[in-house]
Amino acid sequence: MAEQSTVPSPKLIQYINLKLAALGCPTCETGDNSQFEEMSSLLAHQHEINRLLADYLCPADKRIQSFLYNFLEDAPLVKLPTRTFVLDRYGLARVLSLPPVRPFFASEIVNSYRVRQGVLHNPKSDRRTTEGIFHIAEGGLPVPDDKVCVPKRVAGRLLQLAFAPPAELLRLPFTSAQEKQAECFVSLLLRPTVCPEVPGFTPDKSMEIRFLAPGGLVSNLDFVESIFGNAGNPYLPENDAGLDPEHWTGHTGCVILAPHLTTFTKKELGLPHWENASERQRRDRVCWNDEGELYNNGVAFKLTCRDESGVIVTVIADNYFGYCKKEVKTQLSYSANLFGLCEEEHAGGALVFPSHDLGEEFRPDRVAAQLDYRFDEMVSSYAELIDVRPEGYAVDKRFPDILYVPENARFDLHKQLVSWVRNGTERKLKLLP
């Protein structure tokens, strides 16, 4: 059958099962699991290590956690999950997106299929509008007027709830074909390039970005790593950007997927009543009249916390793949702006300047009739400032890139020439852009 060629290898399934067992999660029941009985002592040892290091974070997550502590201040305490399935090699997310014994996976928000080319993911909504989705926490860098400004305490509450998804969102598709299913967060480390190498001037520079998602959204991380790659295990020192300052911009990003946030009301998140809201809060609708009003009217949004320290954290209340890709591009722009000497351009963020087409030919003699001086008069008046050449044009002595040509000169963009007639002979200069 066509799909048989894309079924994961037994060794890869065994590797995933070992990682699940180390997390204390149910493994995929694919037949012979006797190897785990032989490693029971080793797994018990690993579980005890995990218990003792329950509060330990990898270096990138530690930088993110420190930022959240400082940025949110008195807002609800937000703690990153320390127990995640780490996608430490490219391709694991794709294997986790489907059960090995079935060619498909279906949930309320995504359908995935094993096909000849690999895996096809079909999220519930594959097109989104950008109207009203950009929310930014107050504090830190200024909030643009066209973005929704969210009180810091509410931002903290949303981040806190992002790490408490319902059980069905945590379930890995990998074990969905069995009664005992694994429930966990999955995490991914990216190192997208901010500044490419310029030999003799600068080495390549990248930022670090951590993705955290409930297990049911592992297909989103498959999509992301297919574009930006996989930077490996964030717990290993060789993957710590802080130990490689030559190739790190010094900036850290974090993207958290939490589609369940659209189910919370404005009141339970701590937004003010309409009567107590500011003028901007009323305009942005971050206040309520009815206790049952859902945050952002119950539709998708993304909330960002960032400041000049170089850390940016975004929670996306949706599983639309495009938001994940665009958020990486947005965080690249953030890093490029802080780092300097580089730019990041993507759809909707191009640096544009107006241009005007004044024609493809220009003849000064057509406008010279309106003037009361000629080339020869200019030469006699400014002889000390210009160097007159035998061909009939002059060069400015102070600024040699400025040339003076006769009034009968013709500028031709197609031929890239400036030509004129002097003493019956045609003279030419190269017209350079």
N, C-alpha and C positions, 0 to 999 in steps of 0.2 A: 504494500500500500504506500501511497505517496508520503503520508505523514510519518512512516516508520523511520525515515532517515533523520528526522529531527527529534526523535525521542532521546532524552538524555542518557548518557552512558551509566552503567551500573556503578562505576567508580565515583562519578560525580554525585549520584544519588546517595551513595554511602558517605561521601564527604559532607553533604548537607545534613544527613541524618546524624552524623557525629556532632556537628555544630548544634543541632536542635537538642540532642541529648545533653550536651554540655550546658545548655541554657535551662535544662529541666523541662523541656517541651516534649510532647509526643512526637515520635518519629513516623516517617511514612512507612506504612505496612506494605512492603513490596516483596515479601517472601522470606528469605533467610536473614534474620536479624541476630543470629547467634553470636556475631562478633561483639555485640554490645554486652552480652553476658560475660564474655571473656574480659571485657574492659570495665566491668562494673566497679572495680576498685579504683581505677583511674578516674572514672566519671564521678565517683563519690568524692575523690580528692579535689576534682575541679569544682564541684558544687560547693565544697567547703571554702575554697579560695574565693569563689564568687560571693559567698556570704560575708566573708571577712572584708572583701573589697567592694561591698555593696554601694559605697558612696564614691568610688573612684571613677574619674572621667578621663578620657583620652585628652592629650594636650589641646587639640582644637576645641573640643567640647568645654574644656576648662576655661578657655578664653571666652567662649560664648556665655558660659554660666557667670563668669565674673562681670561681664558686660551687663547681663540682665540684673544682677544684684545692684550694680551701681546706677543703671539707667532707671529702673522701676522704683527704686528707693522704698517708699512706704506702701507701694502697691502690693497685692497678694503675692506671696512667695511662689516663684516659678522654678522648678527643678527639672533639668533635662533627664530623660530616662537613662539609667546606667546599664540596663539589661536589654540589649537589642541584638537582633541577628545582623552581624556585620557583613556587608557585601564586600568581601575582601579580594574578590577577583572578578574580572569582567565575565558576564554570562550567567552568574548565579541568579540575578534578578529574573532573567528570562525563564530559567528552569523552575524557580519558585512560583512563577505566574500560572502554572498549570499542574494538575496532579499527574504523575508519571503514567498512571493507568488509564487516563482518559485524554481524548484529544481536544477537550474544551473545558472552560470554567465559566460559570455564570453567577453574577450577583446583581444586586439592585443598581449598582453604579458602573459595572464594567463587565464585558463579555470578552473572553480570550479564546483563541482557537489555534491549534497546532496545524500549520500548513506546510506546503513543500518548501517555501522560502524560510521558514522559521516559525515565528509566532505572530498572530494578528490580534491586536488589542483594539477593542471597540468601546470606548468610554460612553457613558450615558449621554453626555453632551459633548460634541466635538467642535462646536463653534460658540464663541462667547462675545458679548459686547463688552466694551471697556467702561461704559457709562456707570458711574457710581461705585466702581469696585475698588478704587484706590483709597485706602484708609491709612493714615499715618499717625502714630502716637505723638502727642505733644511732648515738648522737651527736645533737647538735642538740636539738630539742624532745623531751620525754619520750615514750616509746612506750607507748600504752595497753596494759593487761594482756590485753585480748582480741585484740590484734594480734600477728602473728609478728615477733619482733625478730631482725633479720639482722645479723651482724657486718659492720662497715664494709668490711673487705677483700673479703668475699664480694659485697657490694653493688657495689663497684668492678669486680669481675670480671664480674658480670652485665651491668653497663652497658657494659663493654668489648666483651663478646660481642654485645650488642644491635646494635652498629654493624658487625658482621661476619656478616650473614645469608647463607644459601646463595644461589647465583646465581639459582635459580628464583624466590626471593622478590623479587629486585630487578627482575625483568623487567616492563616496563610492558605492561599489556593493550593499549595503543594500537598497539603493533607486534607483537602476538602472532600475527597472521595471516601473517607472513613469516619467512623463514629467519634473517635478521639482526635480532635484537631488541635494543631499548634496555634497558640495565640501570643503574638509578640509584636514589638516594633521592629522595623528594618531600618538600617542606616547605611549611608553611602558617603564616601569622601571624594570630592572633585578638586582638581587643581587646574582650572581653566586659565589660559594665558591672557595676561593683561597687556604686557609689552613684549613683543617678539625681540629676539636677539638682533642687535645691530653690531656687527663685528667692529672692534676697535672703539666702540662707544658704550654699549651696555649689554649685559647678558640678558637672556630671556627672563621675564618676571611673571609670576602667577600669583593668584590669591588662592585661599582655601575656602571651600564651601562644603558644609555638611547638610545632607538631606536626611530628615527623619520622617517616617511615615508608618501608619498602622500596617500590619502585615497584609491586609486585604488590598492595599494600594501599591503593592510591590511592582505591579506593571508600570506605574508611573516612573519608578526608578530604573526599570529596564529601558524605557524611552530616553530618560535623561542621560544614562551612561552610554547609550548608543550614539549620542551626539557629542558629549564632552569627555567621554572616557571614564576610567575608574582609577583612582589614585591609590588603591590598596588599603591595607589595614591601618586605620588611624592610630592604633595603639603601639605600632612598631616605631622605633626612633628614626628609622630611615625615611618614614613618611611624615615626620613632624616638620612642618614648615618653619617653626621657630628655630630649628637647628640648621636651617639652610637660608640664612638671611640674604645671601647673594642672589637667590632666585625667587625670593618671596617679597611681595609688595608691602607686607606688614598688615594686610587686611584679611579679615575673616568674615565669612557669610554663613547664614543658616537658613534653611527653608524647611518649614514644618507643614505637612499636609493634614488638614483637619476638616473634612467636609461636614462633619456633624455640628459645627459651630453655627450653622444657619438655623438651627432648631431652638436657640435660646432667645428669650425675650429681652428687650431693652432694660426692663426693670430689674430682672434678676442679674444682669451684668453690671448694674450700678449706674446706669445713665439717669440724668435728672428728669424730673417732670417738666412739661412744657413751661409751666409758670416760673420754674426756677432756672430755666436754661438761658444761656447767653444768646445774643442775636445770631452768631455764627452757628451755634449748636442747633438753633431752630432752622436755619437755612439748610444745614447739612443733615437734618432729621436725626441727629443723635440725641434725641430726647423723646418722651412719650406722653400721650394723652390717655391711651387705653393700655391697661396693664398687660393685655395679650399681644401687644405689638412686637413682632419679631425684629431682631437686629438686622439692619439693612433689608428690611421687608422680607426676610427669609431667602434672599438670593445670594449667589456667590459673591465673595469679596476677598481681598487680601489686605492684611494689616502689617505695616512695617514699623520697626523700631530702629533708629540709627542716629549716630552722632559723629562728631569729628574724630573720635578715638579710633575709628577704623573697623568697627564691628557693625554688621547689619543683620537683623533677624526679621524674617517674614513668615507669617502664618497664612496659608492659602486655604480658604474654606471651600474647596472644590477639588475634584479629581481630573479636571480638564487638563490634558497633556500640555496644551499650548501655554498655560500659565506657568508651568514648571520651567519650560525652556525660556520664556520671556523673563522670568524672575532671575535666572542665571545671568542673562544679558543685562538686566537692570543692575545687578550687583557688580558685574564687571564695569559698568559705567560709573558706579559709585567708587570703586577702587581706582579707576583711571582718573577720575576727577581729583581724588585725594593724592594720588601718586604724582600726577603731573607728567608733562612731556609725552602724553599718549592720549588717544581718544578711543572710545568704543562706539561704533555706529550700528544701529539695528533699526528694524522697522519702527517708524514713529519717532525715531531719535536722530535723524540725519541733521547735520550742520549745513544749512542752506543759505546761499547768498543770492540776491537778485542779479540778473544779467540782462543786458539790452543788446539787440542787434541793430547796429547803426549802418548796416550795409556791408557789402563785400568789396566796394571800391570807394576811394575818396580822392577828390581833386581839389586842392586848395584854391586854384584859380577861379573856382565857381563861387567862392566866398570872398576871394581877395578883392573883387570889384567893390565890395562894401568897405574895404580898408583903404587907408591913405598912405601906405608904405609898401615897399617891395624888398626882395632879397638883397639887391645891391645897396639899397638905402640902409638896411640893417647892418650889412658888412661895414659900411663906412662909419656908421654911428658907434659900433661896438668892436672895432678892429682890435683893441687891446684885450678883449675878453674871449675872442674866438680865434681858431686856427682855420683859415680858409684853404681848402684843398683845390688842386688844379681841375678836378672833375666837376667843380661847381657847387660843392656843398661845404659846410663848415662844422667844426667840432668845438664844443665848449671846452675851454682850457681848464676850468675848475671841475666840471663834471663831464668827463669824456664819454659818458654813455648818452649824452644829449647831443643830437645831430640837428643841424639846420639845413633845410633843402629849399630850392627855389619854389616860387609860387605856382609854377607850371608842373610841379611834380605830380605823379599819379601813384597812388597806393593800391596795390592789387593783392587781396588776401589769397586768391586762388593760386597765383603764381609766386606769392610771397616775395614780391619785388616792389621797390620804390624806383620809379624811372622818371627822367626828365630830359629835355633837349637843351644842350649848352653849345653855343657856337656851331649849330648845325649837326652836332653829334649826340646820339642818345647815350645817356649815362644811367647806371643802375647801382642800387644798393640792395643787399639782402634784407628782406623784412622778416625779422625774427619775432616770435610770439613773446 
